[in-house]
Amino acid sequence: MKIILETPRLILREMEQKDFADICRVLQDKETMYAYEHAFSDEEVQAWLNNQLRRYREDGFGLWGAILKESGEMIGQCGITLQNVNGEWVPEVGYLFERAHWHKGYATEAAIACKEYAFNVLGIDTVYTIIRDNNIASQNVAKRNGMEICGKIVKHYFGMDMPHYVYCAKRVSGNNGK
């Protein structure tokens, strides 16, 4: 188990095959996945996990399991992935948490830590977050993470056009991106 970083309440670590059931709790919950308009099948969850494992190998980062320090329970995922925005691959801070743990500040805590990790460990100057236009809660997390809208894109997913806002934050020299 490779721990990437810690926040006051969370450990972010690389996910492993043994985390499949925990990942299913997030990706197979229709209400949690409303912005995707699609709860995942077992096969889609496995493909998602395989993609994270590939990202760790090839990119050196990906979505990491978010583990509650107090219980050791995986409650979601947060990390950095490369995403296509208008033909350019950009580093995105992404997050998905179980509904039972929404509105407790975990996504914001993890997203801020991932932004700082991107700036201070990976040396990235600009990070992005791509959020469905109807996902107000995630937009609020991006704002609390010091991000502002810097564009709009449309993603095509399961035969649907889904408008998304592109948020970004730039590293500020001299104060470590804060």
N, CA and C atoms as a LAMMPS dump frame, in Angstrom:
ITEM: TIMESTEP
0
ITEM: NUMBER OF ATOMS
534
ITEM: BOX BOUNDS ff ff ff
-5.0000000000000000e+02 5.0000000000000000e+02
-5.0000000000000000e+02 5.0000000000000000e+02
-5.0000000000000000e+02 5.0000000000000000e+02
ITEM: ATOMS id mol type element x y z
1 1 1 N 0.852 -1.178 0
2 1 2 C 0 0 0
3 1 3 C 0.894 1.237 0
4 2 1 N 0.765 2.054 -1.028
5 2 2 C 1.61 3.232 -1.168
6 2 3 C 0.825 4.476 -0.766
7 3 1 N 1.199 5.06 0.371
8 3 2 C 0.577 6.298 0.829
9 3 3 C 1.196 7.453 0.063
10 4 1 N 0.34 8.324 -0.468
11 4 2 C 0.794 9.473 -1.242
12 4 3 C 0.868 10.709 -0.367
13 5 1 N -0.196 10.974 0.378
14 5 2 C -0.215 12.144 1.243
15 5 3 C -1.259 11.981 2.328
16 6 1 N -1.174 12.856 3.321
17 6 2 C -2.126 12.843 4.425
18 6 3 C -2.653 14.248 4.644
19 7 1 N -3.899 14.312 5.084
20 7 2 C -4.54 15.55 5.503
21 7 3 C -4.883 15.358 6.983
22 8 1 N -5.457 16.348 7.625
23 8 2 C -5.798 16.143 9.039
24 8 3 C -6.689 14.911 9.288
25 9 1 N -7.618 14.614 8.354
26 9 2 C -8.551 13.51 8.597
27 9 3 C -8.42 12.341 7.64
28 10 1 N -7.628 12.493 6.585
29 10 2 C -7.585 11.498 5.519
30 10 3 C -6.166 11.052 5.193
31 11 1 N -6.081 9.83 4.701
32 11 2 C -4.879 9.326 4.047
33 11 3 C -5.269 9.097 2.59
34 12 1 N -4.466 9.601 1.67
35 12 2 C -4.671 9.313 0.252
36 12 3 C -3.582 8.344 -0.159
37 13 1 N -4.018 7.202 -0.684
38 13 2 C -3.073 6.148 -1.064
39 13 3 C -3.492 5.53 -2.386
40 14 1 N -2.515 4.878 -3.026
41 14 2 C -2.823 4.173 -4.262
42 14 3 C -3.849 3.078 -3.971
43 15 1 N -4.789 2.931 -4.887
44 15 2 C -5.781 1.869 -4.759
45 15 3 C -5.187 0.566 -5.269
46 16 1 N -5.748 -0.54 -4.779
47 16 2 C -5.31 -1.88 -5.155
48 16 3 C -6.545 -2.708 -5.495
49 17 1 N -6.322 -3.881 -6.061
50 17 2 C -7.44 -4.754 -6.42
51 17 3 C -8.333 -5.052 -5.216
52 18 1 N -7.742 -5.161 -4.037
53 18 2 C -8.524 -5.473 -2.83
54 18 3 C -9.529 -4.367 -2.478
55 19 1 N -9.405 -3.213 -3.111
56 19 2 C -10.316 -2.089 -2.86
57 19 3 C -11.568 -2.132 -3.737
58 20 1 N -11.714 -3.172 -4.546
59 20 2 C -12.811 -3.237 -5.518
60 20 3 C -14.176 -2.969 -4.869
61 21 1 N -14.491 -3.617 -3.774
62 21 2 C -15.808 -3.451 -3.128
63 21 3 C -16.01 -2.02 -2.655
64 22 1 N -14.953 -1.395 -2.134
65 22 2 C -15.054 -0.007 -1.683
66 22 3 C -15.307 0.93 -2.868
67 23 1 N -14.649 0.666 -3.971
68 23 2 C -14.828 1.486 -5.169
69 23 3 C -16.248 1.315 -5.705
70 24 1 N -16.752 0.081 -5.645
71 24 2 C -18.132 -0.184 -6.087
72 24 3 C -19.145 0.646 -5.308
73 25 1 N -18.915 0.827 -4.001
74 25 2 C -19.866 1.593 -3.186
75 25 3 C -20.046 3.006 -3.723
76 26 1 N -19.018 3.552 -4.334
77 26 2 C -19.109 4.895 -4.91
78 26 3 C -19.661 4.826 -6.335
79 27 1 N -18.991 4.063 -7.187
80 27 2 C -19.295 4.097 -8.619
81 27 3 C -20.595 3.391 -8.987
82 28 1 N -21.117 2.546 -8.109
83 28 2 C -22.359 1.837 -8.421
84 28 3 C -23.579 2.454 -7.747
85 29 1 N -23.384 3.576 -7.077
86 29 2 C -24.503 4.279 -6.458
87 29 3 C -25.052 5.306 -7.447
88 30 1 N -26.269 5.083 -7.886
89 30 2 C -26.876 5.923 -8.921
90 30 3 C -26.928 7.392 -8.504
91 31 1 N -27.254 7.652 -7.248
92 31 2 C -27.344 9.041 -6.789
93 31 3 C -25.973 9.711 -6.729
94 32 1 N -24.967 8.971 -6.295
95 32 2 C -23.612 9.521 -6.263
96 32 3 C -23.145 9.856 -7.677
97 33 1 N -23.507 9.022 -8.619
98 33 2 C -23.018 9.163 -9.992
99 33 3 C -23.97 9.968 -10.88
100 34 1 N -24.808 10.818 -10.281
101 34 2 C -25.82 11.546 -11.062
102 34 3 C -25.206 12.411 -12.15
103 35 1 N -24.027 12.964 -11.919
104 35 2 C -23.412 13.812 -12.937
105 35 3 C -22.96 12.995 -14.148
106 36 1 N -22.745 11.696 -13.949
107 36 2 C -22.398 10.794 -15.05
108 36 3 C -23.657 10.235 -15.702
109 37 1 N -24.783 10.362 -15.013
110 37 2 C -26.065 9.787 -15.433
111 37 3 C -25.941 8.289 -15.685
112 38 1 N -25.116 7.652 -14.826
113 38 2 C -24.835 6.246 -15.071
114 38 3 C -24.137 5.638 -13.859
115 39 1 N -24.763 4.657 -13.24
116 39 2 C -24.077 3.862 -12.218
117 39 3 C -23.303 2.756 -12.929
118 40 1 N -22.119 2.45 -12.459
119 40 2 C -21.232 1.52 -13.147
120 40 3 C -21.599 0.063 -12.88
121 41 1 N -21.36 -0.763 -13.873
122 41 2 C -21.446 -2.224 -13.715
123 41 3 C -20.149 -2.71 -13.064
124 42 1 N -20.121 -3.968 -12.64
125 42 2 C -18.886 -4.54 -12.097
126 42 3 C -17.741 -4.425 -13.1
127 43 1 N -18.041 -4.676 -14.369
128 43 2 C -17.005 -4.619 -15.401
129 43 3 C -16.475 -3.199 -15.558
130 44 1 N -17.356 -2.215 -15.481
131 44 2 C -16.923 -0.819 -15.609
132 44 3 C -16.106 -0.379 -14.392
133 45 1 N -16.468 -0.857 -13.211
134 45 2 C -15.678 -0.556 -12.014
135 45 3 C -14.284 -1.152 -12.167
136 46 1 N -14.2 -2.395 -12.639
137 46 2 C -12.887 -3.021 -12.824
138 46 3 C -12.064 -2.249 -13.846
139 47 1 N -12.679 -1.807 -14.931
140 47 2 C -11.965 -1.012 -15.935
141 47 3 C -11.473 0.304 -15.322
142 48 1 N -12.308 0.928 -14.471
143 48 2 C -11.935 2.165 -13.772
144 48 3 C -10.698 1.913 -12.898
145 49 1 N -10.744 0.836 -12.111
146 49 2 C -9.619 0.501 -11.245
147 49 3 C -8.374 0.198 -12.074
148 50 1 N -8.526 -0.574 -13.134
149 50 2 C -7.39 -0.881 -14.013
150 50 3 C -6.777 0.401 -14.57
151 51 1 N -7.625 1.373 -14.904
152 51 2 C -7.139 2.639 -15.437
153 51 3 C -6.33 3.398 -14.383
154 52 1 N -6.765 3.35 -13.127
155 52 2 C -5.988 4.014 -12.069
156 52 3 C -4.632 3.333 -11.913
157 53 1 N -4.621 1.999 -11.911
158 53 2 C -3.363 1.268 -11.774
159 53 3 C -2.42 1.603 -12.929
160 54 1 N -2.965 1.744 -14.14
161 54 2 C -2.167 2.154 -15.305
162 54 3 C -1.616 3.564 -15.1
163 55 1 N -2.477 4.457 -14.598
164 55 2 C -2.03 5.839 -14.367
165 55 3 C -0.872 5.883 -13.366
166 56 1 N -0.957 5.108 -12.298
167 56 2 C 0.132 5.095 -11.32
168 56 3 C 1.442 4.698 -12.005
169 57 1 N 1.383 3.653 -12.848
170 57 2 C 2.586 3.157 -13.533
171 57 3 C 3.099 4.16 -14.555
172 58 1 N 2.199 4.67 -15.393
173 58 2 C 2.626 5.478 -16.537
174 58 3 C 2.783 6.962 -16.221
175 59 1 N 1.892 7.51 -15.383
176 59 2 C 1.913 8.947 -15.113
177 59 3 C 2.567 9.286 -13.772
178 60 1 N 2.597 8.313 -12.866
179 60 2 C 3.122 8.565 -11.53
180 60 3 C 2.082 9.113 -10.568
181 61 1 N 0.845 9.222 -11.029
182 61 2 C -0.258 9.7 -10.192
183 61 3 C -1.562 9.22 -10.802
184 62 1 N -2.649 9.443 -10.108
185 62 2 C -3.989 9.042 -10.548
186 62 3 C -4.968 9.371 -9.438
187 63 1 N -6.133 8.786 -9.477
188 63 2 C -7.059 8.934 -8.355
189 63 3 C -6.601 7.985 -7.259
190 64 1 N -6.544 8.497 -6.049
191 64 2 C -6.101 7.709 -4.904
192 64 3 C -7.273 7.431 -3.978
193 65 1 N -7.208 6.33 -3.272
194 65 2 C -8.229 6.015 -2.294
195 65 3 C -8.153 6.992 -1.139
196 66 1 N -9.31 7.527 -0.726
197 66 2 C -9.391 8.444 0.411
198 66 3 C -9.824 7.628 1.626
199 67 1 N -8.928 7.501 2.581
200 67 2 C -9.126 6.649 3.75
201 67 3 C -9.311 7.526 4.99
202 68 1 N -10.387 7.272 5.736
203 68 2 C -10.594 7.984 6.996
204 68 3 C -9.55 7.515 8.005
205 69 1 N -8.793 8.436 8.557
206 69 2 C -7.767 8.065 9.54
207 69 3 C -8.385 7.391 10.754
208 70 1 N -9.532 7.895 11.208
209 70 2 C -10.108 7.394 12.467
210 70 3 C -10.611 5.962 12.376
211 71 1 N -10.99 5.512 11.164
212 71 2 C -11.566 4.164 11.055
213 71 3 C -10.833 3.252 10.079
214 72 1 N -10.016 3.83 9.19
215 72 2 C -9.365 3.037 8.154
216 72 3 C -10.269 2.721 6.98
217 73 1 N -11.47 3.296 6.964
218 73 2 C -12.458 3.032 5.907
219 73 3 C -12.18 3.888 4.677
220 74 1 N -12.249 3.265 3.48
221 74 2 C -12.154 4.026 2.241
222 74 3 C -13.523 4.66 1.976
223 75 1 N -13.535 5.986 1.857
224 75 2 C -14.807 6.699 1.679
225 75 3 C -14.922 7.362 0.316
226 76 1 N -13.893 7.221 -0.512
227 76 2 C -13.947 7.829 -1.835
228 76 3 C -12.587 7.835 -2.491
229 77 1 N -12.479 8.727 -3.473
230 77 2 C -11.253 8.839 -4.25
231 77 3 C -10.981 10.309 -4.514
232 78 1 N -9.719 10.658 -4.533
233 78 2 C -9.314 12.002 -4.926
234 78 3 C -7.896 11.895 -5.441
235 79 1 N -7.579 12.679 -6.441
236 79 2 C -6.23 12.643 -6.967
237 79 3 C -6.083 13.51 -8.188
238 80 1 N -5.065 13.189 -8.967
239 80 2 C -4.709 13.961 -10.15
240 80 3 C -4.684 13.02 -11.341
241 81 1 N -5.39 13.398 -12.382
242 81 2 C -5.388 12.615 -13.622
243 81 3 C -5.177 13.562 -14.795
244 82 1 N -4.707 13.027 -15.889
245 82 2 C -4.577 13.816 -17.106
246 82 3 C -5.886 13.715 -17.885
247 83 1 N -6.437 14.872 -18.241
248 83 2 C -7.708 14.931 -18.953
249 83 3 C -7.56 15.78 -20.21
250 84 1 N -8.319 15.425 -21.232
251 84 2 C -8.295 16.147 -22.494
252 84 3 C -9.254 17.331 -22.433
253 85 1 N -8.699 18.519 -22.588
254 85 2 C -9.5 19.735 -22.667
255 85 3 C -9.162 20.403 -23.989
256 86 1 N -10.093 20.307 -24.928
257 86 2 C -9.915 20.915 -26.257
258 86 3 C -8.601 20.507 -26.917
259 87 1 N -8.272 19.214 -26.837
260 87 2 C -7.094 18.687 -27.507
261 87 3 C -5.802 18.793 -26.716
262 88 1 N -5.849 19.355 -25.515
263 88 2 C -4.651 19.476 -24.676
264 88 3 C -4.848 18.621 -23.421
265 89 1 N -3.813 17.849 -23.066
266 89 2 C -3.869 17.022 -21.857
267 89 3 C -3.418 17.857 -20.679
268 90 1 N -4.33 18.002 -19.709
269 90 2 C -4.062 18.859 -18.558
270 90 3 C -4.241 18.065 -17.262
271 91 1 N -3.523 18.456 -16.196
272 91 2 C -3.67 17.772 -14.903
273 91 3 C -4.947 18.235 -14.197
274 92 1 N -5.796 17.268 -13.889
275 92 2 C -7.06 17.58 -13.225
276 92 3 C -7.056 17.037 -11.802
277 93 1 N -7.489 17.863 -10.854
278 93 2 C -7.782 17.406 -9.501
279 93 3 C -9.23 16.924 -9.528
280 94 1 N -9.41 15.62 -9.308
281 94 2 C -10.746 15.035 -9.355
282 94 3 C -11.087 14.379 -8.032
283 95 1 N -12.389 14.244 -7.763
284 95 2 C -12.839 13.667 -6.495
285 95 3 C -14.21 13.043 -6.656
286 96 1 N -14.381 11.916 -5.985
287 96 2 C -15.655 11.185 -5.918
288 96 3 C -15.743 10.573 -4.529
289 97 1 N -16.768 10.921 -3.789
290 97 2 C -16.921 10.405 -2.426
291 97 3 C -18.284 9.752 -2.247
292 98 1 N -18.333 8.785 -1.34
293 98 2 C -19.607 8.139 -1.005
294 98 3 C -20.589 9.183 -0.487
295 99 1 N -21.842 9.014 -0.855
296 99 2 C -22.892 9.943 -0.429
297 99 3 C -22.942 10.106 1.084
298 100 1 N -22.718 9.024 1.824
299 100 2 C -22.771 9.069 3.294
300 100 3 C -21.733 10.039 3.872
301 101 1 N -20.744 10.415 3.061
302 101 2 C -19.673 11.289 3.538
303 101 3 C -19.668 12.648 2.848
304 102 1 N -20.757 12.976 2.139
305 102 2 C -20.884 14.293 1.533
306 102 3 C -21.155 15.33 2.611
307 103 1 N -20.83 16.572 2.311
308 103 2 C -21.132 17.734 3.169
309 103 3 C -20.435 17.675 4.521
310 104 1 N -19.267 17.03 4.543
311 104 2 C -18.466 16.966 5.765
312 104 3 C -17.078 17.567 5.546
313 105 1 N -16.854 18.113 4.356
314 105 2 C -15.586 18.771 4.058
315 105 3 C -14.467 17.861 3.574
316 106 1 N -14.749 16.553 3.414
317 106 2 C -13.695 15.638 2.985
318 106 3 C -13.209 15.925 1.563
319 107 1 N -14.136 16.193 0.66
320 107 2 C -13.731 16.451 -0.73
321 107 3 C -12.869 17.704 -0.807
322 108 1 N -13.26 18.75 -0.1
323 108 2 C -12.476 19.984 -0.105
324 108 3 C -11.096 19.746 0.5
325 109 1 N -11.047 19.07 1.628
326 109 2 C -9.78 18.779 2.309
327 109 3 C -8.84 17.998 1.381
328 110 1 N -9.375 16.98 0.732
329 110 2 C -8.559 16.152 -0.16
330 110 3 C -8.158 16.915 -1.421
331 111 1 N -9.079 17.682 -1.992
332 111 2 C -8.789 18.419 -3.226
333 111 3 C -7.713 19.483 -2.998
334 112 1 N -7.793 20.182 -1.878
335 112 2 C -6.763 21.18 -1.566
336 112 3 C -5.401 20.495 -1.439
337 113 1 N -5.358 19.365 -0.75
338 113 2 C -4.101 18.632 -0.587
339 113 3 C -3.547 18.169 -1.936
340 114 1 N -4.431 17.732 -2.835
341 114 2 C -3.982 17.279 -4.16
342 114 3 C -3.473 18.443 -4.997
343 115 1 N -4.125 19.595 -4.897
344 115 2 C -3.645 20.788 -5.613
345 115 3 C -2.247 21.147 -5.116
346 116 1 N -2.059 21.169 -3.799
347 116 2 C -0.755 21.505 -3.231
348 116 3 C 0.303 20.466 -3.618
349 117 1 N -0.093 19.194 -3.674
350 117 2 C 0.812 18.126 -4.098
351 117 3 C 1.24 18.364 -5.554
352 118 1 N 0.277 18.722 -6.401
353 118 2 C 0.594 18.991 -7.807
354 118 3 C 1.588 20.141 -7.921
355 119 1 N 1.347 21.212 -7.169
356 119 2 C 2.232 22.373 -7.228
357 119 3 C 3.605 22.079 -6.616
358 120 1 N 3.609 21.533 -5.41
359 120 2 C 4.836 21.467 -4.619
360 120 3 C 5.646 20.193 -4.794
361 121 1 N 5.008 19.094 -5.18
362 121 2 C 5.733 17.838 -5.366
363 121 3 C 5.952 17.549 -6.852
364 122 1 N 4.89 17.696 -7.643
365 122 2 C 4.996 17.394 -9.075
366 122 3 C 5.515 18.573 -9.892
367 123 1 N 5.52 19.773 -9.305
368 123 2 C 6.033 20.945 -10.021
369 123 3 C 5.119 21.447 -11.116
370 124 1 N 3.845 21.155 -11.012
371 124 2 C 2.861 21.602 -12.004
372 124 3 C 2.465 23.044 -11.694
373 125 1 N 2.373 23.885 -12.723
374 125 2 C 2.055 25.297 -12.512
375 125 3 C 0.561 25.611 -12.521
376 126 1 N -0.231 24.813 -13.245
377 126 2 C -1.676 25.052 -13.333
378 126 3 C -2.393 23.721 -13.212
379 127 1 N -3.392 23.675 -12.348
380 127 2 C -4.229 22.49 -12.23
381 127 3 C -5.664 22.861 -12.574
382 128 1 N -6.401 21.86 -12.986
383 128 2 C -7.769 22.046 -13.467
384 128 3 C -8.704 21.12 -12.712
385 129 1 N -9.966 21.447 -12.746
386 129 2 C -11.03 20.56 -12.308
387 129 3 C -12.16 20.726 -13.306
388 130 1 N -12.636 19.616 -13.842
389 130 2 C -13.666 19.629 -14.89
390 130 3 C -14.945 19.085 -14.269
391 131 1 N -15.989 19.925 -14.268
392 131 2 C -17.193 19.594 -13.507
393 131 3 C -18.435 19.801 -14.351
394 132 1 N -19.29 18.822 -14.315
395 132 2 C -20.585 18.896 -15.009
396 132 3 C -21.334 20.141 -14.561
397 133 1 N -22.004 20.784 -15.509
398 133 2 C -22.665 22.055 -15.215
399 133 3 C -23.772 21.953 -14.162
400 134 1 N -24.297 20.756 -13.93
401 134 2 C -25.368 20.588 -12.94
402 134 3 C -24.849 20.117 -11.581
403 135 1 N -23.545 19.988 -11.433
404 135 2 C -22.951 19.46 -10.2
405 135 3 C -22.486 20.631 -9.319
406 136 1 N -23.451 21.27 -8.674
407 136 2 C -23.185 22.462 -7.879
408 136 3 C -22.267 22.155 -6.693
409 137 1 N -22.463 21.011 -6.034
410 137 2 C -21.632 20.668 -4.874
411 137 3 C -20.157 20.58 -5.266
412 138 1 N -19.862 19.925 -6.393
413 138 2 C -18.466 19.819 -6.837
414 138 3 C -17.924 21.175 -7.285
415 139 1 N -18.769 22.003 -7.859
416 139 2 C -18.334 23.35 -8.224
417 139 3 C -17.95 24.134 -6.971
418 140 1 N -18.706 23.946 -5.896
419 140 2 C -18.382 24.626 -4.644
420 140 3 C -17.058 24.132 -4.064
421 141 1 N -16.772 22.834 -4.208
422 141 2 C -15.478 22.306 -3.767
423 141 3 C -14.357 22.984 -4.554
424 142 1 N -14.521 23.097 -5.859
425 142 2 C -13.499 23.745 -6.688
426 142 3 C -13.274 25.193 -6.238
427 143 1 N -14.351 25.903 -5.957
428 143 2 C -14.217 27.294 -5.493
429 143 3 C -13.485 27.356 -4.154
430 144 1 N -13.824 26.449 -3.239
431 144 2 C -13.128 26.423 -1.944
432 144 3 C -11.66 26.028 -2.112
433 145 1 N -11.344 25.405 -3.237
434 145 2 C -9.965 25.023 -3.55
435 145 3 C -9.235 26.153 -4.292
436 146 1 N -9.829 27.332 -4.312
437 146 2 C -9.176 28.488 -4.922
438 146 3 C -9.212 28.488 -6.434
439 147 1 N -10.156 27.751 -7.021
440 147 2 C -10.236 27.66 -8.473
441 147 3 C -11.334 28.574 -9.014
442 148 1 N -11.13 28.996 -10.246
443 148 2 C -12.112 29.825 -10.943
444 148 3 C -12.393 29.21 -12.304
445 149 1 N -13.568 29.491 -12.836
446 149 2 C -13.911 28.991 -14.172
447 149 3 C -12.979 29.637 -15.194
448 150 1 N -12.379 28.789 -16.022
449 150 2 C -11.487 29.293 -17.07
450 150 3 C -11.895 28.765 -18.445
451 151 1 N -13.027 28.046 -18.516
452 151 2 C -13.496 27.553 -19.803
453 151 3 C -14.716 26.665 -19.664
454 152 1 N -15.223 26.261 -20.808
455 152 2 C -16.354 25.335 -20.867
456 152 3 C -16.063 24.328 -21.96
457 153 1 N -16.469 23.083 -21.717
458 153 2 C -16.346 22.041 -22.73
459 153 3 C -17.61 21.194 -22.704
460 154 1 N -17.776 20.409 -23.74
461 154 2 C -18.855 19.427 -23.775
462 154 3 C -18.215 18.056 -23.891
463 155 1 N -18.544 17.189 -22.942
464 155 2 C -18.069 15.806 -22.993
465 155 3 C -19.188 14.952 -23.566
466 156 1 N -18.819 13.974 -24.361
467 156 2 C -19.783 13.028 -24.932
468 156 3 C -19.635 11.723 -24.158
469 157 1 N -20.696 11.338 -23.451
470 157 2 C -20.635 10.179 -22.575
471 157 3 C -21.942 9.424 -22.682
472 158 1 N -21.861 8.145 -22.978
473 158 2 C -23.045 7.296 -23.121
474 158 3 C -24.077 7.915 -24.066
475 159 1 N -23.585 8.446 -25.183
476 159 2 C -24.472 8.99 -26.211
477 159 3 C -25.091 10.329 -25.86
478 160 1 N -24.611 10.978 -24.807
479 160 2 C -25.171 12.26 -24.392
480 160 3 C -24.102 13.349 -24.455
481 161 1 N -24.532 14.548 -24.794
482 161 2 C -23.677 15.722 -24.687
483 161 3 C -23.839 16.279 -23.283
484 162 1 N -22.725 16.404 -22.567
485 162 2 C -22.768 16.875 -21.184
486 162 3 C -21.884 18.112 -21.044
487 163 1 N -22.509 19.292 -20.885
488 163 2 C -21.711 20.508 -20.679
489 163 3 C -20.958 20.457 -19.348
490 164 1 N -19.724 20.895 -19.373
491 164 2 C -18.869 20.934 -18.19
492 164 3 C -18.198 22.306 -18.089
493 165 1 N -17.999 22.761 -16.855
494 165 2 C -17.163 23.925 -16.596
495 165 3 C -15.746 23.43 -16.342
496 166 1 N -14.782 24.193 -16.812
497 166 2 C -13.381 23.923 -16.539
498 166 3 C -12.917 24.978 -15.543
499 167 1 N -12.526 24.522 -14.372
500 167 2 C -11.974 25.402 -13.339
501 167 3 C -10.462 25.26 -13.356
502 168 1 N -9.748 26.307 -12.95
503 168 2 C -8.295 26.187 -12.859
504 168 3 C -7.755 27.038 -11.719
505 169 1 N -6.577 26.66 -11.287
506 169 2 C -5.817 27.412 -10.286
507 169 3 C -4.36 27.368 -10.703
508 170 1 N -3.704 28.496 -10.551
509 170 2 C -2.295 28.592 -10.91
510 170 3 C -1.434 28.714 -9.655
511 171 1 N -0.272 28.073 -9.737
512 171 2 C 0.683 28.197 -8.632
513 171 3 C 1.152 29.641 -8.586
514 172 1 N 1.207 30.18 -7.393
515 172 2 C 1.69 31.542 -7.191
516 172 3 C 3.089 31.432 -6.62
517 173 1 N 4.063 32.072 -7.294
518 173 2 C 5.425 31.958 -6.772
519 173 3 C 5.563 32.719 -5.462
520 174 1 N 6.361 32.127 -4.611
521 174 2 C 6.665 32.777 -3.338
522 174 3 C 5.775 32.384 -2.19
523 175 1 N 4.599 31.768 -2.496
524 175 2 C 3.755 31.348 -1.381
525 175 3 C 3.204 29.953 -1.578
526 176 1 N 3.917 29.139 -2.365
527 176 2 C 3.578 27.726 -2.55
528 176 3 C 2.162 27.489 -3.04
529 177 1 N 1.631 28.4 -3.861
530 177 2 C 0.325 28.174 -4.484
531 177 3 C -0.852 28.532 -3.612
532 178 1 N -0.62 29.051 -2.425
533 178 2 C -1.742 29.356 -1.518
534 178 3 C -2.211 30.775 -1.719
